[in-house]
Amino acid sequence: MSYRVLMWVIAAVVLVAIVTVIDLAKEREDGPVFIASNGPITEDQVRQKLLTDGWINVLIRRGDGTSR
């Protein structure tokens, strides 16, 4: 294998490693996905997810996301 080909292979491996590290860091930053969805989720979906995860006596309050 020539020196030039070896350098391109090493560069490609380093690039893939960098992209992988960035992707893993972003995933950790965002945290795990609670419910996979392309849009809004319903109250029933939230309730079912919490019950499935072992929570009992689930009370869901609606809010607009602002502090009062």
C-alpha positions in Angstrom: 0.0 0.0 0.0 1.5 3.3 -1.0 2.1 6.1 1.5 -0.5 8.4 -0.2 -3.3 5.7 0.1 -2.4 5.0 3.7 -2.7 8.7 4.5 -6.2 8.9 2.9 -7.3 5.8 4.9 -6.1 7.3 8.1 -7.8 10.7 7.3 -11.0 8.9 6.6 -10.8 6.9 9.9 -10.1 10.1 11.8 -13.1 11.9 10.2 -15.4 9.0 11.0 -14.2 9.0 14.6 -14.8 12.7 14.9 -18.3 12.5 13.5 -19.1 9.6 15.8 -17.9 11.5 18.9 -20.0 14.6 17.9 -23.1 12.5 17.3 -22.7 10.7 20.7 -22.2 14.0 22.5 -25.3 15.5 20.9 -27.3 12.4 21.9 -26.2 12.7 25.5 -26.9 16.4 25.5 -30.5 16.0 24.3 -31.1 13.0 26.6 -33.2 10.0 25.8 -36.3 10.3 23.8 -39.4 10.0 26.0 -41.9 9.1 23.3 -40.7 8.8 19.7 -43.0 11.0 17.6 -42.9 13.3 14.6 -45.4 15.6 16.1 -47.3 16.4 19.4 -48.0 13.6 21.7 -51.3 13.1 23.5 -52.1 12.9 27.2 -53.0 9.2 26.8 -49.6 8.5 25.2 -47.8 10.2 28.2 -50.0 8.4 30.7 -49.4 5.0 29.0 -45.7 5.5 28.8 -45.5 6.4 32.5 -47.6 3.4 33.5 -45.5 1.2 31.3 -42.3 2.5 33.0 -43.8 1.5 36.4 -45.3 4.8 37.7 -48.6 4.5 39.6 -51.3 7.1 40.4 -50.2 9.2 37.4 -51.6 12.8 37.5 -51.0 14.9 34.4 -51.6 18.6 34.6 -51.8 20.7 31.5 -49.8 23.9 31.2 -48.6 26.4 28.7 -44.9 26.1 29.7 -44.6 29.5 31.3 -43.9 30.3 34.9 -46.6 32.0 36.9 
